[in-house]
Amino acid sequence: MFKLEQRPQFSRVWTYAAPLLALAVTVAIGVLLFILLGKDPVKGLQAFFWEPVKSAYALGELAMKATPLLLIALGLAVCFRSNIWNIGAEGQFVIGAVAAGGVALLADKNTGAWIIPAILLAGVLGGMAWAGIVALLRDRFNANEILVSLMLVYIATLVLGYLVYGPWKDPAGYNFPQSKLFERVTQIPKLMAGSRVNIGVFLALAGSALLWVFLFRTRAGFALQVGGLAPAAARYAGFSSRRALWTALLISGAAAGLAGALEVAGPIGQLTPYVPAGYGFAAIIVAFVGRLHPVGMIFSAILMSMFYIGGELAQSRLGLPKALSGVFQGLLLFSLLACDTLIAYRVRWVGRARPMRQGGH
């Protein structure tokens, strides 16, 4: 028989090994799932783990998917390390896209390249404004940020729907609910010809470096983390919980809004009802699989983007539902939660107790 025994202190090894074990468990369950669905598991695993990296074009698509996931996860990591549960990054992503799209629609053929920084700034400000609503309601009325941020996701989606079905609808778009295509000058510069990957990759990597400096080399970052781990100690040290709340949520909203701007002014090129792609929710998994560390989240964002691309390939080549990518995301999260038990507990083999004979013999 096996028994969970509490460790005298948390295991540093399993802190980093648990995500790897969770990935192995996810793959094993995925193989079983392919078999149950009557599909070749080798082809299924190839779709998820080989096809996204087998060529330069595939790597570009992988980087394009990973960019918004990483940006949003970086912002969420600031919130989660501060014990502030921003679950509504998807809404901040959508409003950032709407604000950026509004600026992009102002451009014409004579507009200069200055429009690109303006589009990105609009996305950042839009995301910050949407996250600021959460901060305001939590600060002034002690509203639960989980519920408020989550409900604002649906409001953001309705705002987007109102615009693309109403005032921003393309009059020459054959009645489809979408804005007109943005002018070429508004397109985020691509890194190479024949690939959709753009400078957003560098912005995401720069964000990782800035977050590392902020968290581990600045007093403000230290104050945020102390407030999350030990609120009483933070108050005793004179750290402002109110400042931490606003700082964390505004940073998180800015990162999500920037991701939205890069998405609509990059691969999408217009506003449509399909801008909400679930990146804001998937980034929660990215943040925790990456251990809320800037470097770890780079690798987890790549892994999550492989799940997105693998789901699309499994749909087109194996006839499986596209929702399979969400299944893999959920499997990874629950496997990680289970494997995290090994950080605080060790598994011991205790054998099977022998029943005592009657009479004491």
C-alpha positions in Angstrom: 0.0 0.0 0.0 1.1 3.6 -0.7 0.8 6.4 1.8 1.3 10.2 1.4 3.7 11.5 4.1 4.2 15.2 4.6 7.7 16.4 4.0 9.5 18.5 6.6 10.0 21.2 4.0 8.9 21.7 0.4 10.8 19.8 -2.2 12.8 22.1 -4.5 13.3 19.3 -7.0 9.6 18.6 -7.4 8.9 22.3 -7.7 10.5 22.0 -11.2 10.0 18.3 -11.9 6.2 18.4 -11.3 5.4 20.2 -14.6 7.5 17.6 -16.5 5.7 14.8 -14.8 2.4 16.5 -15.5 3.3 16.7 -19.2 4.2 13.0 -19.3 0.9 12.1 -17.7 -0.9 14.3 -20.2 0.8 12.6 -23.1 0.0 9.1 -21.6 -3.7 10.0 -21.2 -3.7 11.5 -24.7 -2.4 8.3 -26.2 -5.2 6.4 -24.4 -7.7 9.0 -25.7 -6.6 8.5 -29.3 -6.9 4.7 -29.0 -10.4 5.0 -27.6 -11.4 7.3 -30.5 -10.1 4.8 -32.9 -7.2 6.9 -34.2 -3.5 6.1 -34.6 -1.8 7.5 -31.4 1.5 8.0 -33.2 -0.2 10.2 -35.8 -2.0 12.0 -33.0 1.1 12.8 -31.1 2.8 13.9 -34.3 0.1 16.4 -34.9 0.6 17.9 -31.4 4.4 17.6 -30.9 6.1 17.2 -34.3 4.1 19.1 -36.9 4.4 22.4 -35.1 8.2 22.3 -35.1 9.1 20.5 -38.3 9.8 23.5 -40.6 10.6 27.2 -40.5 7.0 28.1 -41.4 5.7 25.8 -38.6 8.0 27.4 -36.1 6.8 30.8 -37.2 3.2 29.8 -36.6 4.2 28.4 -33.2 5.8 31.7 -32.2 2.7 33.6 -33.4 0.5 31.5 -31.2 2.8 31.7 -28.3 3.2 35.5 -28.3 -0.3 36.4 -26.9 -0.2 33.5 -24.5 3.1 34.6 -23.1 2.2 38.3 -22.9 -1.0 37.7 -21.0 0.7 35.1 -18.7 3.4 37.6 -17.8 0.7 40.1 -16.6 -1.2 37.4 -14.8 1.9 36.3 -13.0 2.2 39.7 -11.4 -1.4 39.4 -10.2 -1.1 35.9 -8.9 2.2 36.5 -7.1 0.4 39.4 -5.4 -2.5 37.1 -4.4 -4.8 39.1 -6.7 -6.9 36.7 -8.8 -7.4 38.3 -12.2 -9.4 35.7 -14.1 -10.7 38.1 -16.7 -7.6 38.7 -18.9 -9.7 37.5 -21.8 -11.9 40.6 -21.5 -8.9 42.9 -21.2 -7.5 41.2 -24.3 -10.8 41.9 -26.2 -11.0 45.5 -25.1 -7.3 46.0 -26.0 -8.2 44.6 -29.5 -11.2 46.9 -29.8 -9.2 50.0 -28.8 -6.4 49.1 -31.2 -8.9 48.4 -33.9 -10.6 51.7 -33.5 -7.2 53.5 -34.0 -6.4 51.3 -37.0 -9.7 52.2 -38.6 -8.7 55.8 -38.6 -5.8 55.2 -41.0 -6.0 55.7 -44.7 -3.5 55.3 -47.6 -1.7 58.5 -46.6 -1.2 57.6 -43.0 2.4 57.3 -41.8 4.2 54.5 -39.9 3.5 56.4 -36.7 0.1 54.6 -36.6 1.7 51.3 -35.4 2.9 52.7 -32.1 -0.4 54.4 -31.7 -2.3 51.2 -32.3 -0.1 49.3 -29.7 -0.5 52.2 -27.2 -4.3 52.1 -27.7 -4.4 48.4 -27.0 -2.3 48.9 -23.8 -4.5 51.7 -22.6 -7.7 49.7 -23.4 -6.5 46.7 -21.4 -5.5 48.9 -18.5 -8.8 50.7 -18.4 -10.7 47.4 -18.4 -8.5 46.0 -15.6 -8.8 49.4 -13.8 -12.6 48.7 -13.4 -11.7 45.6 -11.4 -9.2 47.5 -9.3 -11.7 50.3 -8.6 -14.5 48.0 -7.5 -12.1 46.0 -5.3 -10.5 49.1 -3.8 -13.7 51.1 -3.2 -16.3 48.5 -2.6 -14.2 45.4 -1.7 -15.8 43.5 -4.6 -14.4 40.1 -5.4 -12.0 40.5 -8.2 -12.6 36.9 -9.4 -16.2 37.5 -10.1 -15.8 41.1 -11.4 -13.0 40.3 -13.8 -14.8 37.2 -15.1 -18.1 39.0 -15.7 -16.3 41.8 -17.5 -15.2 39.2 -20.1 -18.8 38.8 -21.2 -19.4 42.6 -21.3 -16.2 43.0 -23.4 -17.4 40.4 -25.8 -20.8 42.2 -26.1 -19.0 45.5 -26.7 -17.1 43.9 -29.6 -20.2 42.3 -31.0 -22.1 45.6 -30.9 -19.4 47.4 -32.8 -18.9 44.7 -35.5 -22.6 44.2 -36.0 -23.3 48.0 -35.8 -21.3 51.2 -36.3 -18.0 49.5 -37.3 -19.5 47.0 -39.7 -18.0 47.0 -43.1 -20.6 48.4 -45.5 -18.9 46.5 -48.4 -18.6 43.3 -46.4 -21.6 41.4 -47.8 -23.4 41.8 -44.4 -20.8 39.8 -42.5 -20.3 41.0 -38.9 -16.8 42.4 -39.3 -15.0 45.7 -39.7 -13.3 46.6 -42.9 -9.8 45.3 -43.5 -7.2 47.5 -41.9 -4.9 49.5 -44.2 -1.5 47.9 -45.0 0.3 50.6 -43.1 -1.3 49.5 -39.8 0.0 45.9 -40.1 2.5 44.9 -37.4 5.9 44.5 -39.2 6.7 40.8 -40.0 10.1 39.3 -39.2 10.5 37.4 -42.5 8.9 37.0 -45.8 6.5 34.0 -46.2 5.8 33.9 -42.4 3.1 35.5 -40.3 5.3 35.9 -37.2 5.9 39.6 -36.4 7.8 41.8 -33.9 5.3 40.8 -31.2 7.7 37.9 -30.5 10.4 40.4 -29.5 8.0 42.4 -27.4 7.0 39.2 -25.5 10.6 38.2 -24.9 11.4 41.8 -23.8 8.4 41.6 -21.5 9.8 38.5 -19.9 13.1 40.2 -19.2 11.4 43.3 -17.8 9.2 41.2 -15.6 12.3 39.3 -14.2 13.9 42.6 -13.4 10.7 44.0 -11.8 10.0 40.9 -9.7 13.5 40.1 -8.5 15.5 43.4 -8.7 13.1 46.2 -7.7 11.6 47.2 -4.4 8.1 47.5 -5.9 8.3 43.9 -7.2 9.5 42.7 -3.8 6.6 44.5 -2.1 4.1 42.9 -4.4 5.4 39.4 -3.7 5.6 39.9 0.1 2.0 41.2 0.0 0.9 38.0 -1.7 2.8 35.6 0.5 2.4 37.4 3.9 -0.1 40.3 3.9 0.5 41.0 7.6 4.3 41.2 7.2 3.7 43.5 4.2 1.6 45.9 6.3 4.2 45.8 9.1 6.9 46.7 6.6 4.8 49.6 5.4 4.0 48.2 1.9 0.7 49.6 0.6 -1.8 46.9 -0.3 -3.8 49.4 -2.3 -0.8 50.3 -4.4 -0.1 46.7 -5.0 -3.7 46.1 -6.1 -3.6 48.9 -8.7 -0.1 48.1 -9.9 -0.7 44.4 -10.4 -4.0 44.8 -12.2 -2.9 47.7 -14.4 0.2 45.7 -15.5 -1.9 42.7 -16.2 -4.4 44.7 -18.2 -1.7 46.4 -20.1 -0.1 43.1 -21.1 -3.4 41.6 -22.2 -4.4 44.7 -24.1 -1.0 44.7 -25.9 -1.6 41.1 -26.9 -5.0 42.0 -28.3 -3.5 44.9 -30.3 -0.9 42.6 -31.8 -3.5 40.0 -32.7 -5.9 42.3 -34.6 -3.2 44.4 -36.2 -1.2 41.3 -37.0 -2.6 37.9 -38.2 -6.3 38.9 -38.1 -6.1 42.3 -39.8 -9.7 43.4 -38.8 -12.2 43.2 -36.0 -14.5 40.2 -36.0 -16.7 38.4 -33.4 -14.0 35.7 -33.4 -11.3 37.9 -31.8 -11.9 36.2 -28.4 -9.9 33.0 -28.9 -9.6 31.9 -25.3 -6.0 33.1 -24.9 -6.9 34.9 -21.7 -8.0 31.7 -20.0 -5.3 29.5 -21.5 -2.7 32.0 -20.2 -3.8 31.1 -16.7 -2.5 27.5 -17.4 0.6 28.9 -19.0 1.3 31.0 -15.9 1.0 28.2 -13.5 2.8 25.5 -15.6 5.6 28.1 -15.9 5.7 28.5 -12.1 4.9 32.2 -12.4 8.5 32.7 -13.5 9.3 34.7 -16.6 11.6 32.0 -18.1 9.3 29.1 -17.2 6.4 30.8 -18.9 8.3 31.1 -22.2 8.5 27.3 -22.4 4.9 26.8 -21.1 3.6 29.3 -23.7 5.3 27.3 -26.5 3.8 24.1 -25.1 0.3 25.6 -25.0 0.6 26.9 -28.5 1.6 23.4 -29.7 -1.7 22.3 -28.2 -3.6 24.9 -30.2 -1.9 24.0 -33.5 -2.2 20.3 -32.7 -5.9 20.6 -32.2 -6.3 22.3 -35.5 -4.2 19.6 -37.3 -6.1 16.8 -35.5 -9.3 18.3 -36.8 -8.2 18.6 -40.4 -6.1 15.4 -40.7 -7.6 13.0 -38.3 -11.2 14.1 -38.3 -11.2 14.8 -34.5 -13.0 17.8 -33.0 -11.0 21.0 -32.6 -12.0 21.0 -28.9 -9.3 18.4 -28.4 -6.8 21.2 -27.9 -8.9 22.3 -24.9 -9.0 18.7 -23.6 -5.2 18.7 -23.6 -5.0 22.0 -21.9 -7.4 20.8 -19.2 -5.5 17.5 -18.8 -2.2 19.4 -18.3 -3.7 21.7 -15.7 -5.3 18.9 -13.7 -2.2 16.7 -14.0 -0.1 19.6 -12.7 -2.4 20.1 -9.7 -2.1 16.4 -8.9 1.6 16.3 -9.4 2.1 19.4 -7.2 1.1 17.2 -4.3 4.7 15.8 -4.5 6.1 19.2 -3.5 4.7 19.0 0.0 4.2 15.2 0.3 6.3 12.1 -0.5 4.9 8.7 -1.5 5.9 5.9 0.8 5.4 2.1 0.4 4.1 0.9 3.7 3.2 -2.7 2.8 0.0 -4.5 3.8 -0.7 -5.0 7.5 -1.0 -8.6 8.4 -4.3 -9.5 10.2 -3.7 -10.9 13.8 -4.7 -14.5 14.4 -7.3 -15.4 16.9 -5.8 -16.0 20.3 -2.8 -13.8 19.7 -0.8 -16.4 17.6 
